[in-house]
């Protein structure tokens, strides 16, 4: 059978079959919550780095609203995709995913008899066997790695820690509201290290970071934090977004503004040789995409913070349309159909709410959206209103997704909330803004 599978692997239908297997695996992972962790967002339909950031920041802000300091650990694995053991991976496919028979044999054939060599110029080494690693650049590589680290989520859940995983990036967060919280974290990290070692994975201590978020400056922080294996940072980068201890998002905004103006200065040099349509495409690719990335977590920030991003958008619009600096920018943005930055933030987060209500968002976001059910018959019962939890502090809890996003949703006109499709919802929402 193995020879037959390997022979077939050389035929033109091999890739077609692998794509079919990938679709089958994704279908299983999507509809069987026991097969893949709910908080694994890497390489999954409807999931993204932004949806992961929304859930993590929401949980941190809600915990801070109750007066608890929150510790965020960002764990990084060293060369994780290259060290996955094939025998362990095949066992995961059988015992965790439930593959049997020909499907399991296909994966066995896919992973077996792999070789590699090192080439430098005209010199190359001999071929050596490669019994480790998932094939990077392949359609199945990311999915296989997500299956490989499935037990890691079970360990974190067992210790009651909040966590989120994106590929090999693991975020762990813990509210320090109980005396034994840090000892629980130490036990969990010790078990995680043992599991990683048993599965030929290694934690990169030099790239792992820790951040302590406190509700206010007077919050007492336990001296036991000195025993943490990682130094506390004032700012960390999580999935491309800079988070700081005060959750002011100042470092993130500074980085975006600096990067955008650097790109704008380069685009000004290319402007004479680009057509208008091409220049607009390049501006969207290098400027607007940076302004829009993970902008949903900026909800609730003061206008002074968002105005710095608005300056970037205004500069891009002036370059594109040759608008003088003294001319008003609002009509220019309207002609370009560019929503201002504060509305782009609201547009993004309301789109997440619509997706959560219509099965187009990850389960961990849909769980945060609860429809309002009146105790008695009211005219508002069929208006698709959402239940907004109460928060104590404006500086933290009211910026969480579960509060800010649902409050914005309830303030929308009924015709927008009852949009029949995502495309129609975006169209109505843009017109509303």
ZICOR-V184014 format. One record per residue. PSI is psi in whole degrees, 0 to 359 (none if undefined). Layout:
# ZICOR-V184014
PSI ; PSI
This chain:
# ZICOR-V184014
318 ; 319 ; 321 ; 318 ; 319 ; 323 ; 318 ; 331 ; 342 ; 357 ; 162 ; 339 ; 358 ; 313 ; 324 ; 318 ; 321 ; 321 ; 322 ; 319 ; 322 ; 315 ; 322 ; 317 ; 317 ; 320 ; 317 ; 315 ; 326 ; 323 ; 0 ; 98 ; 343 ; 350 ; 334 ; 145 ; 139 ; 326 ; 34 ; 112 ; 358 ; 127 ; 41 ; 143 ; 144 ; 356 ; 155 ; 171 ; 326 ; 321 ; 323 ; 316 ; 322 ; 316 ; 317 ; 311 ; 326 ; 312 ; 321 ; 316 ; 321 ; 319 ; 321 ; 327 ; 332 ; 0 ; 10 ; 135 ; 147 ; 129 ; 126 ; 123 ; 131 ; 105 ; 137 ; 133 ; 140 ; 119 ; 48 ; 320 ; 336 ; 347 ; 2 ; 128 ; 132 ; 321 ; 318 ; 321 ; 317 ; 325 ; 322 ; 316 ; 326 ; 313 ; 331 ; 319 ; 332 ; 22 ; 140 ; 166 ; 227 ; 326 ; 315 ; 323 ; 327 ; 314 ; 325 ; 317 ; 323 ; 324 ; 342 ; 160 ; 35 ; 142 ; 164 ; 164 ; 161 ; 130 ; 131 ; 103 ; 235 ; 357 ; 139 ; 152 ; 174 ; 161 ; 136 ; 150 ; 149 ; 85 ; 11 ; 163 ; 147 ; 144 ; 107 ; 144 ; 355 ; 165 ; 337 ; 343 ; 305 ; 321 ; 320 ; 323 ; 322 ; 323 ; 324 ; 323 ; 20 ; 317 ; 341 ; 319 ; 325 ; 322 ; 315 ; 321 ; 323 ; 326 ; 2 ; 27 ; 147 ; 139 ; 163 ; 139 ; 134 ; 106 ; 245 ; 7 ; 122 ; 126 ; 125 ; 131 ; 145 ; 128 ; 125 ; 63 ; 4 ; 151 ; 325 ; 18 ; 316 ; 325 ; 324 ; 320 ; 319 ; 318 ; 319 ; 314 ; 323 ; 318 ; 324 ; 317 ; 320 ; 316 ; 318 ; 317 ; 321 ; 340 ; 20 ; 36 ; 153 ; 136 ; 127 ; 98 ; 329 ; 333 ; 349 ; 144 ; 161 ; 142 ; 131 ; 118 ; 121 ; 144 ; 322 ; 173 ; 337 ; 359 ; 130 ; 131 ; 133 ; 141 ; 349 ; 348 ; 342 ; 341 ; 357 ; 143 ; 352 ; 142 ; 141 ; 132 ; 156 ; 339 ; 136 ; 157 ; 117 ; 111 ; 41 ; 4 ; 134 ; 122 ; 140 ; 170 ; 332 ; 357 ; 42 ; 343 ; 15 ; 312 ; 323 ; 315 ; 319 ; 317 ; 319 ; 315 ; 315 ; 316 ; 319 ; 317 ; 328 ; 316 ; 323 ; 320 ; 325 ; 322 ; 329 ; 324 ; 331 ; 348 ; 318 ; 338 ; 5 ; 140 ; 162 ; 315 ; 320 ; 321 ; 319 ; 320 ; 318 ; 321 ; 319 ; 321 ; 322 ; 338 ; 300 ; 324 ; 325 ; 322 ; 327 ; 342 ; 122 ; 28 ; 349 ; 334 ; 1 ; 2 ; 136 ; 355 ; 152 ; 156 ; 329 ; 327 ; 315 ; 334 ; 332 ; 323 ; 328 ; 326 ; 322 ; 313 ; 319 ; 318 ; 320 ; 321 ; 321 ; 320 ; 319 ; 322 ; 3 ; 37 ; 129 ; 157 ; 332 ; 349 ; 148 ; 139 ; 339 ; 313 ; 327 ; 314 ; 324 ; 319 ; 326 ; 352 ; 38 ; 117 ; 140 ; 163 ; 315 ; 326 ; 331 ; 323 ; 312 ; 321 ; 316 ; 314 ; 328 ; 329 ; 321 ; 321 ; 316 ; 316 ; 320 ; 326 ; 341 ; 23 ; 25 ; 12 ; 162 ; 154 ; 327 ; 342 ; 322 ; 328 ; 340 ; 351 ; 114 ; 127 ; 145 ; 127 ; 115 ; 150 ; 340 ; 169 ; 120 ; 158 ; 338 ; 1 ; 330 ; 26 ; 8 ; 46 ; 156 ; 150 ; 120 ; 121 ; 155 ; 144 ; 151 ; 314 ; 133 ; 332 ; 340 ; 288 ; 325 ; 358 ; 355 ; 152 ; 318 ; 342 ; 304 ; 315 ; 318 ; 328 ; 316 ; 321 ; 314 ; 338 ; 353 ; 152 ; 151 ; 322 ; 329 ; 317 ; 329 ; 21 ; 138 ; 343 ; 165 ; 318 ; 316 ; 322 ; 315 ; 321 ; 314 ; 322 ; 320 ; 318 ; 324 ; 318 ; none
